[in-house]
């Protein structure tokens, strides 16, 4: 499962915790990893992955976004991942919860393990 592979890698290299959903008490700074879609062609899978960076200020969320993008792009060192492309990243502040966050969306090409 590509989400678990990426989750384990990101938790190993990023200083802030990475979750697949927001836990009850996540702390001030954390990431949420989410697969938003996928396809498969000739045995090679493509997943659209969103990485959300949560922080107490917009500036800190933007800094985390930069670190998160670098970590995601570096997942090509994993055997299962063949290519990672940044699709887009942007301010994604949750105005309902008044919580600063950025979101980076990636196209991840991988093999199923």
TIVO-2410 file (N, C-alpha, C; in nm, 3 decimals):
# residues 113
REC num residu      c1      c2      c3 atome chaine
REC   1      X   0.085  -0.117   0.000     N      A
REC   1      X   0.000   0.000   0.000    CA      A
REC   1      X   0.090   0.124   0.000     C      A
REC   2      X   0.081   0.204  -0.104     N      A
REC   2      X   0.171   0.317  -0.121    CA      A
REC   2      X   0.159   0.417  -0.007     C      A
REC   3      X   0.041   0.435   0.048     N      A
REC   3      X   0.026   0.529   0.159    CA      A
REC   3      X   0.114   0.488   0.278     C      A
REC   4      X   0.115   0.360   0.311     N      A
REC   4      X   0.194   0.310   0.424    CA      A
REC   4      X   0.344   0.322   0.394     C      A
REC   5      X   0.384   0.293   0.272     N      A
REC   5      X   0.525   0.305   0.233    CA      A
REC   5      X   0.571   0.450   0.249     C      A
REC   6      X   0.492   0.544   0.198     N      A
REC   6      X   0.527   0.686   0.208    CA      A
REC   6      X   0.520   0.734   0.353     C      A
REC   7      X   0.419   0.692   0.426     N      A
REC   7      X   0.404   0.730   0.566    CA      A
REC   7      X   0.528   0.690   0.647     C      A
REC   8      X   0.572   0.567   0.631     N      A
REC   8      X   0.689   0.519   0.704    CA      A
REC   8      X   0.813   0.600   0.668     C      A
REC   9      X   0.832   0.626   0.540     N      A
REC   9      X   0.950   0.701   0.495    CA      A
REC   9      X   0.947   0.845   0.549     C      A
REC  10      X   0.833   0.911   0.537     N      A
REC  10      X   0.824   1.050   0.582    CA      A
REC  10      X   0.843   1.060   0.733     C      A
REC  11      X   0.789   0.966   0.808     N      A
REC  11      X   0.808   0.967   0.954    CA      A
REC  11      X   0.955   0.944   0.991     C      A
REC  12      X   1.028   0.876   0.904     N      A
REC  12      X   1.170   0.851   0.930    CA      A
REC  12      X   1.258   0.973   0.901     C      A
REC  13      X   1.213   1.061   0.811     N      A
REC  13      X   1.300   1.172   0.769    CA      A
REC  13      X   1.254   1.311   0.812     C      A
REC  14      X   1.127   1.327   0.845     N      A
REC  14      X   1.077   1.459   0.886    CA      A
REC  14      X   1.077   1.471   1.038     C      A
REC  15      X   1.106   1.591   1.092     N      A
REC  15      X   1.107   1.607   1.237    CA      A
REC  15      X   0.967   1.609   1.300     C      A
REC  16      X   0.866   1.647   1.223     N      A
REC  16      X   0.729   1.650   1.274    CA      A
REC  16      X   0.661   1.517   1.237     C      A
REC  17      X   0.564   1.474   1.318     N      A
REC  17      X   0.495   1.348   1.288    CA      A
REC  17      X   0.407   1.359   1.164     C      A
REC  18      X   0.392   1.246   1.096     N      A
REC  18      X   0.307   1.237   0.978    CA      A
REC  18      X   0.198   1.135   1.008     C      A
REC  19      X   0.073   1.173   0.984     N      A
REC  19      X  -0.042   1.087   1.010    CA      A
REC  19      X  -0.121   1.068   0.881     C      A
REC  20      X  -0.208   0.968   0.880     N      A
REC  20      X  -0.298   0.949   0.767    CA      A
REC  20      X  -0.434   1.013   0.794     C      A
REC  21      X  -0.456   1.057   0.916     N      A
REC  21      X  -0.574   1.136   0.952    CA      A
REC  21      X  -0.536   1.217   1.076     C      A
REC  22      X  -0.611   1.320   1.103     N      A
REC  22      X  -0.580   1.405   1.218    CA      A
REC  22      X  -0.618   1.329   1.345     C      A
REC  23      X  -0.519   1.302   1.433     N      A
REC  23      X  -0.550   1.233   1.558    CA      A
REC  23      X  -0.617   1.328   1.658     C      A
REC  24      X  -0.671   1.275   1.769     N      A
REC  24      X  -0.740   1.360   1.866    CA      A
REC  24      X  -0.654   1.474   1.922     C      A
REC  25      X  -0.529   1.450   1.954     N      A
REC  25      X  -0.441   1.554   2.008    CA      A
REC  25      X  -0.309   1.553   1.932     C      A
REC  26      X  -0.307   1.612   1.813     N      A
REC  26      X  -0.189   1.598   1.727    CA      A
REC  26      X  -0.069   1.685   1.764     C      A
REC  27      X  -0.085   1.785   1.846     N      A
REC  27      X   0.023   1.878   1.873    CA      A
REC  27      X   0.013   1.998   1.780     C      A
REC  28      X   0.112   2.088   1.789     N      A
REC  28      X   0.110   2.213   1.712    CA      A
REC  28      X   0.152   2.196   1.566     C      A
REC  29      X   0.246   2.107   1.542     N      A
REC  29      X   0.303   2.090   1.407    CA      A
REC  29      X   0.294   1.943   1.368     C      A
REC  30      X   0.233   1.919   1.252     N      A
REC  30      X   0.223   1.782   1.202    CA      A
REC  30      X   0.182   1.784   1.056     C      A
REC  31      X   0.195   1.668   0.994     N      A
REC  31      X   0.155   1.649   0.855    CA      A
REC  31      X   0.042   1.547   0.848     C      A
REC  32      X  -0.040   1.559   0.745     N      A
REC  32      X  -0.139   1.457   0.714    CA      A
REC  32      X  -0.118   1.415   0.569     C      A
REC  33      X  -0.102   1.286   0.549     N      A
REC  33      X  -0.080   1.226   0.416    CA      A
REC  33      X  -0.210   1.161   0.371     C      A
REC  34      X  -0.250   1.188   0.247     N      A
REC  34      X  -0.378   1.135   0.198    CA      A
REC  34      X  -0.367   1.100   0.050     C      A
REC  35      X  -0.415   0.983   0.014     N      A
REC  35      X  -0.424   0.948  -0.128    CA      A
REC  35      X  -0.559   0.997  -0.178     C      A
REC  36      X  -0.557   1.078  -0.283     N      A
REC  36      X  -0.682   1.137  -0.334    CA      A
REC  36      X  -0.729   1.072  -0.463     C      A
REC  37      X  -0.648   0.983  -0.519     N      A
REC  37      X  -0.688   0.913  -0.641    CA      A
REC  37      X  -0.575   0.824  -0.688     C      A
REC  38      X  -0.607   0.733  -0.783     N      A
REC  38      X  -0.504   0.645  -0.836    CA      A
REC  38      X  -0.548   0.584  -0.969     C      A
REC  39      X  -0.448   0.538  -1.044     N      A
REC  39      X  -0.470   0.466  -1.169    CA      A
REC  39      X  -0.363   0.358  -1.182     C      A
REC  40      X  -0.381   0.266  -1.280     N      A
REC  40      X  -0.279   0.166  -1.309    CA      A
REC  40      X  -0.274   0.140  -1.459     C      A
REC  41      X  -0.153   0.141  -1.515     N      A
REC  41      X  -0.133   0.112  -1.655    CA      A
REC  41      X  -0.012   0.020  -1.669     C      A
REC  42      X  -0.031  -0.094  -1.732     N      A
REC  42      X   0.077  -0.191  -1.756    CA      A
REC  42      X   0.154  -0.226  -1.629     C      A
REC  43      X   0.086  -0.243  -1.519     N      A
REC  43      X   0.150  -0.284  -1.395    CA      A
REC  43      X   0.215  -0.172  -1.316     C      A
REC  44      X   0.215  -0.051  -1.369     N      A
REC  44      X   0.270   0.063  -1.297    CA      A
REC  44      X   0.154   0.147  -1.245     C      A
REC  45      X   0.154   0.170  -1.116     N      A
REC  45      X   0.047   0.246  -1.052    CA      A
REC  45      X   0.084   0.393  -1.044     C      A
REC  46      X  -0.017   0.476  -1.045     N      A
REC  46      X   0.000   0.619  -1.024    CA      A
REC  46      X  -0.097   0.660  -0.915     C      A
REC  47      X  -0.046   0.726  -0.814     N      A
REC  47      X  -0.131   0.774  -0.705    CA      A
REC  47      X  -0.117   0.924  -0.692     C      A
REC  48      X  -0.228   0.992  -0.670     N      A
REC  48      X  -0.224   1.133  -0.639    CA      A
REC  48      X  -0.223   1.143  -0.486     C      A
REC  49      X  -0.116   1.201  -0.433     N      A
REC  49      X  -0.094   1.208  -0.289    CA      A
REC  49      X  -0.093   1.354  -0.244     C      A
REC  50      X  -0.172   1.384  -0.141     N      A
REC  50      X  -0.171   1.518  -0.081    CA      A
REC  50      X  -0.098   1.511   0.053     C      A
REC  51      X  -0.008   1.607   0.075     N      A
REC  51      X   0.061   1.619   0.202    CA      A
REC  51      X   0.026   1.756   0.260     C      A
REC  52      X  -0.047   1.754   0.370     N      A
REC  52      X  -0.088   1.879   0.435    CA      A
REC  52      X   0.004   1.907   0.553     C      A
REC  53      X   0.050   2.031   0.562     N      A
REC  53      X   0.140   2.076   0.669    CA      A
REC  53      X   0.063   2.168   0.763     C      A
REC  54      X   0.050   2.129   0.888     N      A
REC  54      X  -0.021   2.208   0.988    CA      A
REC  54      X   0.079   2.271   1.084     C      A
REC  55      X   0.058   2.399   1.117     N      A
REC  55      X   0.148   2.470   1.209    CA      A
REC  55      X   0.074   2.588   1.272     C      A
REC  56      X   0.131   2.645   1.382     N      A
REC  56      X   0.065   2.756   1.451    CA      A
REC  56      X   0.061   2.886   1.372     C      A
REC  57      X   0.148   2.902   1.272     N      A
REC  57      X   0.147   3.024   1.191    CA      A
REC  57      X   0.156   2.986   1.043     C      A
REC  58      X   0.114   3.078   0.959     N      A
REC  58      X   0.119   3.053   0.816    CA      A
REC  58      X   0.263   3.037   0.769     C      A
REC  59      X   0.352   3.118   0.825     N      A
REC  59      X   0.494   3.108   0.790    CA      A
REC  59      X   0.551   2.970   0.824     C      A
REC  60      X   0.519   2.920   0.944     N      A
REC  60      X   0.569   2.788   0.985    CA      A
REC  60      X   0.510   2.678   0.898     C      A
REC  61      X   0.383   2.692   0.860     N      A
REC  61      X   0.320   2.594   0.772    CA      A
REC  61      X   0.389   2.595   0.635     C      A
REC  62      X   0.426   2.714   0.588     N      A
REC  62      X   0.496   2.725   0.460    CA      A
REC  62      X   0.635   2.661   0.468     C      A
REC  63      X   0.706   2.682   0.579     N      A
REC  63      X   0.837   2.618   0.598    CA      A
REC  63      X   0.824   2.466   0.602     C      A
REC  64      X   0.725   2.417   0.674     N      A
REC  64      X   0.702   2.272   0.678    CA      A
REC  64      X   0.668   2.219   0.540     C      A
REC  65      X   0.590   2.295   0.464     N      A
REC  65      X   0.555   2.256   0.328    CA      A
REC  65      X   0.681   2.237   0.244     C      A
REC  66      X   0.777   2.328   0.258     N      A
REC  66      X   0.901   2.317   0.183    CA      A
REC  66      X   0.976   2.189   0.221     C      A
REC  67      X   0.984   2.160   0.350     N      A
REC  67      X   1.051   2.038   0.396    CA      A
REC  67      X   0.975   1.914   0.351     C      A
REC  68      X   0.844   1.920   0.359     N      A
REC  68      X   0.762   1.807   0.316    CA      A
REC  68      X   0.776   1.778   0.168     C      A
REC  69      X   0.783   1.883   0.086     N      A
REC  69      X   0.801   1.864  -0.058    CA      A
REC  69      X   0.934   1.796  -0.087     C      A
REC  70      X   1.040   1.842  -0.021     N      A
REC  70      X   1.172   1.782  -0.042    CA      A
REC  70      X   1.171   1.635  -0.001     C      A
REC  71      X   1.109   1.605   0.111     N      A
REC  71      X   1.103   1.466   0.159    CA      A
REC  71      X   1.023   1.379   0.063     C      A
REC  72      X   0.910   1.430   0.014     N      A
REC  72      X   0.829   1.352  -0.080    CA      A
REC  72      X   0.904   1.328  -0.211     C      A
REC  73      X   0.970   1.432  -0.262     N      A
REC  73      X   1.043   1.416  -0.388    CA      A
REC  73      X   1.158   1.316  -0.373     C      A
REC  74      X   1.210   1.304  -0.251     N      A
REC  74      X   1.320   1.211  -0.225    CA      A
REC  74      X   1.273   1.067  -0.204     C      A
REC  75      X   1.144   1.042  -0.205     N      A
REC  75      X   1.097   0.904  -0.188    CA      A
REC  75      X   1.129   0.816  -0.309     C      A
REC  76      X   1.183   0.874  -0.414     N      A
REC  76      X   1.224   0.793  -0.530    CA      A
REC  76      X   1.338   0.699  -0.493     C      A
REC  77      X   1.400   0.716  -0.378     N      A
REC  77      X   1.505   0.623  -0.334    CA      A
REC  77      X   1.445   0.490  -0.290     C      A
REC  78      X   1.316   0.484  -0.269     N      A
REC  78      X   1.250   0.360  -0.229    CA      A
REC  78      X   1.231   0.269  -0.350     C      A
REC  79      X   1.244   0.139  -0.329     N      A
REC  79      X   1.231   0.042  -0.438    CA      A
REC  79      X   1.095   0.047  -0.506     C      A
REC  80      X   0.990   0.071  -0.430     N      A
REC  80      X   0.854   0.069  -0.485    CA      A
REC  80      X   0.821   0.194  -0.566     C      A
REC  81      X   0.894   0.303  -0.546     N      A
REC  81      X   0.860   0.432  -0.608    CA      A
REC  81      X   0.950   0.455  -0.730     C      A
REC  82      X   0.888   0.480  -0.845     N      A
REC  82      X   0.966   0.502  -0.967    CA      A
REC  82      X   0.981   0.650  -1.003     C      A
REC  83      X   0.883   0.730  -0.965     N      A
REC  83      X   0.889   0.873  -0.999    CA      A
REC  83      X   0.793   0.950  -0.910     C      A
REC  84      X   0.832   1.072  -0.873     N      A
REC  84      X   0.747   1.161  -0.795    CA      A
REC  84      X   0.750   1.298  -0.861     C      A
REC  85      X   0.634   1.352  -0.889     N      A
REC  85      X   0.623   1.486  -0.949    CA      A
REC  85      X   0.535   1.573  -0.860     C      A
REC  86      X   0.582   1.693  -0.834     N      A
REC  86      X   0.498   1.790  -0.763    CA      A
REC  86      X   0.394   1.841  -0.861     C      A
REC  87      X   0.269   1.821  -0.829     N      A
REC  87      X   0.159   1.868  -0.912    CA      A
REC  87      X   0.129   2.014  -0.882     C      A
REC  88      X   0.117   2.046  -0.750     N      A
REC  88      X   0.086   2.181  -0.707    CA      A
REC  88      X   0.104   2.192  -0.557     C      A
REC  89      X   0.129   2.312  -0.508     N      A
REC  89      X   0.125   2.336  -0.363    CA      A
REC  89      X   0.073   2.476  -0.339     C      A
REC  90      X   0.005   2.493  -0.225     N      A
REC  90      X  -0.066   2.618  -0.201    CA      A
REC  90      X  -0.107   2.631  -0.055     C      A
REC  91      X  -0.138   2.753  -0.016     N      A
REC  91      X  -0.194   2.781   0.116    CA      A
REC  91      X  -0.332   2.715   0.121     C      A
REC  92      X  -0.356   2.635   0.223     N      A
REC  92      X  -0.480   2.560   0.235    CA      A
REC  92      X  -0.535   2.576   0.377     C      A
REC  93      X  -0.525   2.700   0.430     N      A
REC  93      X  -0.567   2.728   0.567    CA      A
REC  93      X  -0.712   2.686   0.588     C      A
REC  94      X  -0.735   2.615   0.698     N      A
REC  94      X  -0.869   2.570   0.736    CA      A
REC  94      X  -0.936   2.683   0.812     C      A
REC  95      X  -1.018   2.760   0.743     N      A
REC  95      X  -1.080   2.878   0.806    CA      A
REC  95      X  -1.187   2.838   0.908     C      A
REC  96      X  -1.252   2.724   0.891     N      A
REC  96      X  -1.353   2.679   0.987    CA      A
REC  96      X  -1.290   2.649   1.122     C      A
REC  97      X  -1.174   2.584   1.121     N      A
REC  97      X  -1.105   2.549   1.246    CA      A
REC  97      X  -1.001   2.654   1.286     C      A
REC  98      X  -0.983   2.754   1.200     N      A
REC  98      X  -0.882   2.858   1.223    CA      A
REC  98      X  -0.744   2.795   1.246     C      A
REC  99      X  -0.706   2.709   1.150     N      A
REC  99      X  -0.580   2.636   1.160    CA      A
REC  99      X  -0.501   2.656   1.030     C      A
REC 100      X  -0.375   2.700   1.047     N      A
REC 100      X  -0.291   2.723   0.930    CA      A
REC 100      X  -0.241   2.591   0.874     C      A
REC 101      X  -0.247   2.582   0.742     N      A
REC 101      X  -0.193   2.463   0.675    CA      A
REC 101      X  -0.160   2.496   0.530     C      A
REC 102      X  -0.067   2.421   0.478     N      A
REC 102      X  -0.033   2.422   0.336    CA      A
REC 102      X  -0.063   2.284   0.283     C      A
REC 103      X  -0.086   2.275   0.153     N      A
REC 103      X  -0.104   2.145   0.092    CA      A
REC 103      X  -0.018   2.135  -0.032     C      A
REC 104      X   0.054   2.023  -0.044     N      A
REC 104      X   0.130   1.991  -0.163    CA      A
REC 104      X   0.072   1.863  -0.221     C      A
REC 105      X   0.048   1.863  -0.352     N      A
REC 105      X  -0.012   1.748  -0.419    CA      A
REC 105      X   0.091   1.691  -0.516     C      A
REC 106      X   0.108   1.559  -0.510     N      A
REC 106      X   0.210   1.489  -0.588    CA      A
REC 106      X   0.148   1.379  -0.673     C      A
REC 107      X   0.209   1.354  -0.787     N      A
REC 107      X   0.181   1.236  -0.867    CA      A
REC 107      X   0.294   1.139  -0.837     C      A
REC 108      X   0.260   1.025  -0.777     N      A
REC 108      X   0.360   0.926  -0.737    CA      A
REC 108      X   0.340   0.801  -0.822     C      A
REC 109      X   0.443   0.765  -0.898     N      A
REC 109      X   0.439   0.644  -0.980    CA      A
REC 109      X   0.511   0.534  -0.904     C      A
REC 110      X   0.447   0.419  -0.893     N      A
REC 110      X   0.502   0.314  -0.806    CA      A
REC 110      X   0.456   0.176  -0.851     C      A
REC 111      X   0.524   0.077  -0.796     N      A
REC 111      X   0.484  -0.062  -0.813    CA      A
REC 111      X   0.411  -0.107  -0.688     C      A
REC 112      X   0.312  -0.194  -0.704     N      A
REC 112      X   0.245  -0.252  -0.588    CA      A
REC 112      X   0.337  -0.356  -0.528     C      A
REC 113      X   0.347  -0.355  -0.396     N      A
REC 113      X   0.431  -0.455  -0.329    CA      A
REC 113      X   0.343  -0.556  -0.258     C      A
***
